[in-house]
């Protein structure tokens, strides 16, 4: 069986000294490995290829049968790291709180583990609310169509 901690260590090794970081790692019993990356700016295809090749090179020494997928974090996936919030300032977000409230609004600030969200009350009226990270169950970007 593939050791999830070993994969995490490999990703940390190859991204050390960059602004790229691991946001999610999935390893199932059939040998399927999904690695999701993000950065403080953006993740390129070259970044994903670099991580994939490094993991493959080191994993092929210990495992024979696995399927590896490396991709950017992507819109719609919940934010998992505080470093992601700064990049999403100005974006429309959906937040589920630990008391099961759903809040939709524009992220206008992130400071000291607190999000400031601008909520559109009606066509003319907006309201700002501050949400502590400890109160958030899930936060993800949503597209406005």
Secondary structure by P-SEA (a helix, b strand, c coil): cccaaaaaaaaaaaaccccccccbbbbcccbbbbbbbbccccccaaaaaaaaaaaaaaaaaccccbbbbbbccccccccccaaaaaaaccbbbbbbcccccccccccccccccbbbbbbbccccbbbbbbbbcccccbbbbbbcc
